[in-house]
Amino acid sequence: MDTLFTNIRFALRSFWKNPGFTIVSVLTLALGIGANTAIFSVVNGLLLRPLPYRQPDQLVTVWEHNLPRNDQRNVVSVGNFLEWRRRATSFQGLAAYSDWTFNLTGGGEPERVSSRVASANLFPILGVQAAIGRTFRMEEEAEGSDKVVVLSDGFWRRRFGADSGVVGRQVTLDGESMTVVGVLPADFEFFGDQADIWKVFSLAMSPTAFRGRWIKVLGRTRPGVSVAAARAEMVSIASQLREEHPAENETWSANVISLRETLVGNIQRALFVLLGAVGFLLLIACANVANLLLARAAAREREIVIRTTLGASSRRLVIQLLTESLCLAVISGLAGLLLAQWGVALIRGLLPADLGIPGVAQLGIDGTVLGFTLVVTLVTGVVFGLVPALNASRSNLHDPLRGSSRNSDTAHRARFRDLLVVAEVSLALMLLLGAGLLLRSFSELRHVDPGFNTTNLLEVRVSLPDGKYREEEKQVAFFQQLEDRVTHIPGVESVGSINFLPMSGMRSASGFSVEGRPAPTASEEPVGDMRAVTPGYFAAMGIPILQGRGLTPADRADAPSVTLISETMARTLFPGENPVGRRLAYDWGEHVSAEIVGVVGDVHHADLSTAPFMEIYRPLAQFPYSFMSLVVRSAGDPAAISNQIRAQVREIDPDQPVRALRAMDELMQQSLAQPRLNVLLLTLFAVVGLALASVGIYGLMAYGVAQRTREIGIRMALGARASDVLGMVVRRGLLLTIVGVGVGLVASYGLTQVMSKLLFGVSPRDPMVFVAVPVVLTVVAVVACLVPASRATRVDPMVAMRSE
């Protein structure tokens, strides 16, 4: 221990005497360690940490598989769910749930609360117990017994002031009285969010139970049952249901996916790419510091030889120099932790709001992350310190003691330094190529026309309670009256409504047929997204009418059934034909036959990277919905009229809250959140990697010039011109850069293929990126060489040789 403390004191004293070397080394390593720690914190929190439920590895999601469309994650019909729950033996239980909203009235300001309806066994399957009261009971699934709710901790505190006597109280949801039976724990998150209110919903087999697909299913497998085995059983049950209910299930199967895969599948590849990128960054930092230590070891050669002459063994010298490396790494690790805390906070703020993974808000530096940082720090200290230490321990005993100024850099040491620079350049090139591909992809995504104009456009989400607006005529009348009132607000240019707004994450679809053509088989039946709109919707959104006419107030419930279709649908179903005047037939609770009266422009409904769907637009009066999004285009900032819109809603119905009121630009930006985060982080790492690589090249060239001062002086004394010396230094740096670029291009050719699923509209081997990045890297390397090269041209031959 005495020896260890002596080595540590000596290392710290040497760092104090060389502040320039210490500051550069610590900052370089801190960047590498901090970036690795920050990204690992995110990967650990989102991908590696167990989900916050009992035995999470047994949890799975169960979906219907639409065979013709190969949609393996389709929502489920109530009828199929009930049959699954009755027949399946691979599960301890299957539970159903669905997102919902309720109007909360009474006891304060009317409020539209985020909610979920769920089967009674959902919480037992998750292993969650109420903090106050209880959760649902199975008998409460029966019709008439389902008027019970469970509150989230946050909603209980906000709305009821954390009153512990809330159990048994009545709340009014959509005009119906419900009994509060419990409050959930404060740390409970259901797939990344906390619904305000959970309501049990009654599950009963009915003639329509197999028709509508709208619920999601969560299951817990029995011990020892794999996901594959559960999937095989569900596929078999789906096959039985196809035979028993062919009209509803002819083209449907089932699929089982682990809960973790369901939650993280969309971001897993992106996070692992970023983790690999920061690994490259750390290697560049290690190479840089190793080069610094090699240069420092050469400068300390006389000291090391004297210590060897006085009896220090090679082992003792290696231990001393390794101790210095580890001390440097530990100091850098502590600085890296500070950078990582800032980095995690930054990433947490940039993650998409609708990520849907538990624990996002709790991302931070925990024990696992500290352990990771400690291991990275120690390994880093050994990696960048071992070779310089071994080289220093084998120093020549003669030249340093004679005070010779001849180049004491051995050939193998010089080759190793060159190899480190080549590695830095290669790794920096791979980082830059990855960042370049993502930047190109993001640029392509940003230039996609969404099909509508978001400028000064405001969304107002309104959901009418079923109890008060059960009749469809009342629903239609409410939205028509609201549109009329909002139209007269000063500054409003146009108003319209739609049930599922683009970029909102909501959609519904139906199979259909074209009348006059042979009826398609179930596997060949086309599917279109169904939209309910008011006549003013297309003008408010800036969606053009390409053929025929738009909707008008004359398209009432008692008028002939009409529909508009999207451009993609017209092109797919009626190539080279005019679809106006043709008729579509579909079943939506009842058989509907509607005339196509117009074709409208395509809209990217899901996100900008997803191709437009075939869309069917029906007038709200003929296709009523109890929830709609008003889209209001104003002459100026739409936020300025938001309070007036709320006031108009209250004047029509004082108990009716407005669920959401936000600018369409906000929805657009939200859809770009994840690709923007990928681009930002990888570009940041690439820029830092480029900076470190250029510093490494500069350091190598500067060290080379210092080592060759006598040689350069002799050359200049014999008549060499400044341009000759400049070219000699730059050529060596350029050669190393070209070799590094070549190695990096070969390695990147396969690695960029891993990024293919993160790219949009760009090949993983995009020629523009693969040409531009090496050119930029080479130019930066040449600039890094010019500074020490110009210094070499100013060497005075007499001064260079005076020490001889």
TORVO-289623 format. One record per residue (C-alpha): x, y, z. Coordinates in steps of 0.05 Angstrom, whole numbers, plus 5000, padded with zeros to 4 digits. Each point is the difference from the previous one (the first is absolute). Last residue first. Layout:
N
XYZ...
***
This chain:
804
551753774379495550465039501250554948497149594943492750255001502150705020504750064940494949714952494550485022493249644995494650454970497749494948498649515055494950475032496350024933499649245003497650015072494150444980498949694931498749305025493350155034497950374937501749384959495949575049494050464994500449954924500549245003494049955046495850454955502049604938498749335035493050255020498050294932501149374959496549475043494650515017498450164928500649274979494749765050502149325026494549925051495450254944495850615016492550134996499149885074505449695043499549675069498449324970506550034959504450155060502949295004501950074926504650575023504549495034501449604936502950554957502550365061505849515011502550084929499150755002503550065067506149614976500650444939498950645041505449785049504949864943498450684969500950355067506749665013502450214931497550715010503850065066506449764966498950444939498750615044506849945034504149914937495950524961501550545052507449815000500350054924495950655000505050315050505649854951505649505013506850294988504949585040498850425063492549884991501149254999504750045060494850405040494549504981504349425025501650375065492550175012497849294984497249825068496550675007497149944930497549305015496850235065496350554963497949514946497449505051496450535040496750314939497649324977497249855070496850695003496749864933497549335026497350325063496350534960497249484953497649585058496850615033496450154934497949274992497449965071495850634990497549754933498049345032496350365056496350514957498249524944497149475046496250525040497050304936498049304977496349915066496650685004497550054928492849815015500150485059502150574954493949874956495449985059502850665026499250324932492749805004499250495058496749745063493449975037498349345031494249725040495250594999495049925056492449944992496050145063498250724980497349754933499150484941502750605038505649575029502449804930499950734978504150205060505249484984500550284930500950715028505649755045503749694941499650634956507050275014503049304996498450004925505550534987497550404941494849954944496949385031498949294976495749585047500149244998494549715045501749305022494049555010497149525051492849755000500449764928494550004947501049724929494450304959500050695034507549955009501049974924504249394980507350014980503049344976507649955002504949534965506150115043505650514988507149715005503150005069506450415011496150655011495849715056493449625008495450424956504450224943494550334960498349894926496050514962492649944992495549634950492650164993492849764998501049265013493149725012498749625064497149315014499849815073498149335032499150065075504550035061505250264952499649534941502950244934497950194930503250524955496650324940502650324935497750704981506950315005505249454991502550274933504249444970507449924981501349595063493549955040501549595063507250195014500150704970493450195032502249725067506650374997496450654982495549945060492549844998493950435011493349705020492650064989493749695028493750324970496950535047496349845065506350055043502050644966504650124941496750684986505050335046505249874945505649494989505250114947499049944925502649604942507449914991506350275035496950335061506150295035501749915074501450685032498049765069494450515009497749914928499849255007496250015067494550504980495049474978500449605065504149375006499249275021506049594978500649264984506749714982499549534941500849254992499749624934496849305000504949494970500449535060492550065013498549844928498250584955492950114974500250054924499650734979493850434993500650275071507150105023501349615064501750175072504249785059500150495058505150435036500750425063505550495018503350345059507350215009498350744997504650144940493950114955493550145040495249435012492750235007500550604954497450715006500250654960501150745010502650574956502850705006499450155074502750685019493750265033495849415026494149904953502449324973500649755072492450075010498149644936505149455014497249905070492849964973502049474949503849625053494149995048494849844946503949394976500449715071492750165014497849654936504149395020495849895062504149815061502350715013499050065076501749295019505149914944504250595024502550454943507450024984503050664976507250094974501750704976505750004950503050674978502950184932504050644992504549664948499049245000498349934926497849314977502749434957505749845046505050224946506549645014505750495005501349885074500649254986505250104946504050455046499549495056502749464953505750434977501750175073499449265019504749804944505050545018500049815073501549284983505450214951503050475051500349475053503349514952505050534978501750165072501449265013504649954940503650665016501249785071502549324978504950314951502450475056501149405046503849634946504650594989501650015074501449254997504650094940503850545037500949555060502349424957505150454965502850275064499150745018506750225028501150504943506850295011500650525054505349635038500450155074505049445011495349705051494250024951504249684945502549415042494849625039495049904943492949965028496449335010495750225059497450594960497249534946496549575052496950615033497950304933496849334982496249925065497350705011494550094948496949315012501349965075496850675016494249864953498749335034499850345067495550574977495349544961499349545060498650585047495150314951496149344994499849945076497450715006494849844947497749395038499750395065495850564971501450614956493550234968493749814964494150055048495350394954501049474946498449445049494449644964500350004923494450324958504450464958494350504993503950615024505749844953506850045034503350694997499150175074502749335022505950094953501950675031499249755072504349394982505450454970500350465061500949405045505049704951504450635001500549965076501549254994505450154948503650475049500249435050502349524945505450494977502950025070499749245002503149944931505950465018501049615064499849354959505250274951504650245056499349325034501849684934506450414998501949795070498349274989503950004934506050315036500049495056499449434951505950274960504150005064502550645034507349925019503250694995501449894926492649874989498250655035505050374956497149684938492950215020502150725012503750044933494049704964495150505029499050374934499149334965495049795053496250654989499549864926497649295014495250275052497050494951499349464948496549565051495550595017497850074928499049254990495849985063495750584976499049674932498149355036495050395043496850304938499549324967496349755062495750634996497949784930498649295021495350255054496650464950498949414953497449605059495150555016497450064928499149244994495949965065495650604984493949684966500749325035500050305069492949915024497649404960506749655007499750105076492849745002502049364964496249904935494249524985496449994932493249794977496749834933495050384957497849964928493649595010498750285069493650424996496049634946503449335016497649965072500849265020505349824948504150635010499149915075503449324997505950304962500550555052500549465054505849674962503650674992499050135074503249335017506050134956500950705030500049725071505349494980504350554967499350455060502649445044495949635053504449805059495850375052493150174970499650594954497350675022495650364950498350704974494750124947498250634963492950194982497150314936498149484948492650064984496549394973500849415047495750265057494450234953495249445016501750075074504849675048500650415063505950375029498250585046505250535008503950165062501950735004507050295010500750755012505750494993504049584951507349975021505149944945505949584977496949334985495550015061503850365054499149875074504850395044494750375040496249365015492849944973493950295037493949585014492549864997497450664973492749914982497350264934494050454985498450084927499950684963506249854959503749855064497050245066504049815061497249675063503949895063501049295028507550065005501950745004501049985075507650064994499150704970506250144959497150694980494449674960501450274930507550085000501949475052495349484973501950174928507449895016498849355038495849714943492749875016496249344997492949984973493549635012493450014960501249304971494749625038494450164951502649524947504849505031507450185002499250185073499749255017507449964985501950505054503650664986505550345040499950125075499950545054506250435005506849824972496549534951503749374980503949884937502449314978499150164927495249414993496550205064499250714971496949774935495149505030493950445001500150144926502250704982497550694982505250544997499750735016502650694983495350505033495850534965498550495055494050405023502250505053498249805071496149485040495749754943502349804932505449534973499449904925503149334984505549774953502249314980506049584983498549264997501049395043499449244998502949495048502549294988501849555058504849475025501249864927502049414957493149675008496050424951492749824990495750475043504650604998500949934925492549934990498850645040505450364960497149764934493250285018502750665025503750124934507550115002504850554979504949854944507349865014502149504946497650424941501949544942494950374958496749364973501149635067497450505050503149735064495950125063504250195059502349725067504950385044504549625046502050005074503949415027506750374998496850545044500049565062495850515039500050684965504950584996503449764935506949725013505750484983503549834935496250374944497350675025504050165063506249624980500150294930498850705027505449945053504649674948499150614957502150475056505749565025503049924930499650754988503250155067505649494990501950274932499350745018503649885066505649654963501550614956498950505056504649625047505549934948499850734978500050265072505649535022504650144941499350755009500649965076506749644999502950115070493349855033499449354960507049795024498050145072493649594992503949414972505350045056494550015053496649414967506649604996501650155073492949795020500949344963506949885030497350135070494249534985
***
